[in-house]
Amino acid sequence: MFAACAAVLGLAFAGFAAPDPANSHEVVVYGASSAGVTAATQAARMGHDAVLIAPDGHIGGMTSSGLGQTDTGPVETIGGLAREFYERVYEHYRADGAWTREERADYLSMGPGEHEWYFPVGRDRPWTRAWTDGMAFTFEPHVAREVFDAMLAEAGVAVVSGERLDLDPDRGVVMEDGAIRAVVMESGRAFEGRVFIDATYEGDLMAAAGVDYIVGREGNAPHGETLNGVQTANAVNHQFQDGVDPYMEPGNPDSGLLPGVDPAGPGAEGAGDHRVQAYCFRMCLTDVEENQIPFSKPAGYDELEYELLFRNFEAGEDVVPLHPARMPDRKTDTNNHRAVSTNWVGRNYAWAEGDYETRERLYEGHKRYQQGLMWTLANHPRVPRHIREEASRWGYAKDEFEDAGHWPPQLYIRVARRMVGGYVVTEDVVQGAADAPDPVAMGGYQMDSHNVQRYVDADGHARNEGDVQVGAPGPYPISYRAIVPPQEAVSNLIVPVAVSATHIAYGSIRMEPVFMKLGHAAGAAAAHAIRGDVAVQDVAYEPLRESLLASGQVLPDP
């Protein structure tokens, strides 16, 4: 197979660097998210040569980029490499040497609500869920990175950093007879493989290979759902105080709208649109002064970006609009909270299908906005004094993200492209009203969408729309058919992150432990496809299921 492949590539790569035997692998994983790590690790553990391509050099995606507060869903569904990751984190923190700024016992004894603002995992979440059954679900970013690096090294996975896929499908993907034969980077470097795994948050390889996908929200009608599309009625959380004026000149619609308010919103209730839920960075903050980098006003700071924040305070908002979850060594995983917070609502629509230049512009815009937000909360005179005093106690952790200017390297891409596969995970599956064939992993987190837009309501006031938080009644299966494209599209590609799911179902699937489980399944499926010399769609389910169970994956009873 590889000899024939090389002959084809010799013609197909005209104008590019000739394929190097060192760049030929059985399994090529593009994207070093947590799913990419587990996919490459599992394929290698099953005896297959695997390479993991990290386009920006960052390993572990959001799990090692500040998202230390793990949204686990039912803990009993976490097995396999996902469980191993959290067990290794737990073992790390068992060592006394892991604790330099507080005692382990003090950290574990701290209960929800013990501090007014700086709380562990949520005032209403039992603290014991953060560390349970030999697993630790709260951790510092550098610890996650060290664990991922160790797993890859021990499995013998080749890691290539700083190579980005050429996004032009005529150059970036070499196809033959409906299969990917090689992927080509912007540098011209080509990677041959037998099975390819797209583990990017954006689904870049999937798109370049010609697989159909969706960006935005379907309406409720196509799949008989109730929580898809425009959801003004459900958008009760992270909402503005009553009476916040959205106009540049208060009370004067002719003056124009403030930045970020969409003149086209909100749309018909339940109707589909192009909008995607907001992105942010998960900041690692600390209140330990000697480990702090103070908040500073970024270059290009625009005070007008925070006018809705000021007006929301003036309308009665009285809490710090941040959600900091308590991490070890007096650090946080700080997330979005309330109406105007770290999410730059409505500014990310171009990311999913954007070229690298577009994404760099959006990355820098999100960074500038969020760094400006932190400076504003700590310093601006229109912010209430008690909030300024609380925000000023904090700073960026000096001992995190040292190679990225102490700023998280990964923007939280909560959703981008979603593949259109032969099977689509829907609201009914998440809510237990429909079964899924050939399950290879389990989900269980609530259907969770952040706000997607700001608009002017019928009373002429600012409102957020898109936030939906509806629980799943219990664990649910995720079908193998949701992570493979239709065979007529491409026969050797597996997609464990940009999976085939509706907007609202993806809101449950998109949690990092689930991505690790799906990556584990993708790596195992790649091994079975290679051993059987079959298309990934033709991998026999029962042997795949048996090998997943043997490697610790948790699956529903047949």
WOVEN-V404469 format. One line per field, one symbol per residue. phi: phi as a letter, one per 30 degrees, with the letter a starting at -180 (. if undefined). burial: + if it has 16 or more other C-alpha atoms within 10 Angstrom, else -. Layout:
phi=???
burial=???
This chain:
phi=.ddddddddeddcejcddecedccbdbcccjcdeddddddddddddjcdbbcccecidcjhddcbjdcddddiddddcbhdddeeddddededdddddccbadeddddddceidcdbccdbkdcceddddbahibccbadeddeddddeddddddiddccciccedddddcdbccbhibdcaccdedjdccdacbcbccdddiddedddiddabbjcddddebicbccidbddddcchcdddiddcceceibeddjcdejdddcdcjdeiddaddbddcaccdccbcdedcccddbdddiebeddcdddddddddkdbbddbbccdceihbbcccdaidbbddcdiccdddecdddddddddedddddddddddddddbddddeeddddddddcadddcbhdcbiicedcddddabdbdccdbcdbeddddicbcbdhdbabcldddbcddcacbcddcicdbcbjdbbbdcdldbdcdeddcbdedddacbbbbdcdddadeddddcdddedddddddedddddedddddchbdddcddddddedddddcjdcbddd
burial=-----+--+--++--+-++---++++++++++++++++++++++++-++++++++-+++++++++++++++++-+-++++++++++++++-++----++----+--+---++----+++++++---+-++----+++++++++++++++-++--++++++--+++++-+-+++++---+++++++--++++++++++++++++++++++-++++++++++----+-++++++--+++++++-++++++--------++++++---+---++++-++++++++++++++--+++++-+-------++++++++++--+--+++++++++++++++++++++++++++++++++++----+--++-+++++++++++++++---++--++-+++-+++++-++----++++++++++++++++-+++++++++---++-+++++++++++++++++++---+++++++++++-+--+++++++++++++-++++++++++++++++++++++++++++++++++++++++++----+++-+-+--++-++--+-+++---
